[in-house]
Every structure is written in structure tokens, then in C-alpha cells.
Amino acid sequence: MNETEFKEAIAAFATTPAEKLAMTDELDDIGIDSISVFELMINFEDQLGVGATKIDAVLSTVQDLYDHVQRAAALNNA
């Protein structure tokens, strides 16, 4: 999943449209709270495999969340 696809996926949960999202945006500032993060990860689990919803780090920016998704994908060979 590239950054553009990722932004499009999280825009469904954000108050900011995908084309205006920046990787440096704070999740709180774009309307993504902890429940939204969990819902997003459940959606990504179908693509990434088991364990995608396990979050063991603080995710505060779009980049943090993207990095987590990339790590989960790599661990599950997705």
C-alpha cells in the first residue's frame, strides 16, 4: 500500500479529504481518535493478516500510522 492509497483509506475516518492529508498531520487534528485507529486497523487486517490491530507504540501522526501498517504488512508478508 502506497501513501496515496493509505491516505484514501484513512480519509473515510478523517475530517480532512485524502488530497489534503499530509504525512505530518496529527491524527487528532484530522479527526482520527483511538477508536478510529482501531476501526481502521480492523479494516486493514483483511489485507494484512492477523496482528494488524495490535498497536504497541504511540501513534500520533499520519506517518506513525502508515509506518505501523507497513510493519504489520511486512510481518504478515502482505
Long-range contacts (C-beta under 8 A, 24 or more apart in sequence): 1-47, 1-69, 1-70, 1-73, 3-66, 6-66, 6-69, 7-62, 9-40, 9-43, 9-44, 10-40, 10-62, 10-65, 13-39, 13-40, 21-62, 22-62, 23-61, 23-62, 23-63, 23-66, 24-61, 24-62, 24-63, 25-61, 25-62, 26-60, 26-61, 27-59, 27-60, 27-61, 27-62, 27-64, 27-65, 28-60, 30-62, 32-65, 37-65, 40-65, 41-69, 44-69, 44-72, 47-73, 47-78, 48-72, 48-73, 48-76, 48-78, 49-76, 49-77, 49-78, 50-76, 51-75, 51-76, 52-76
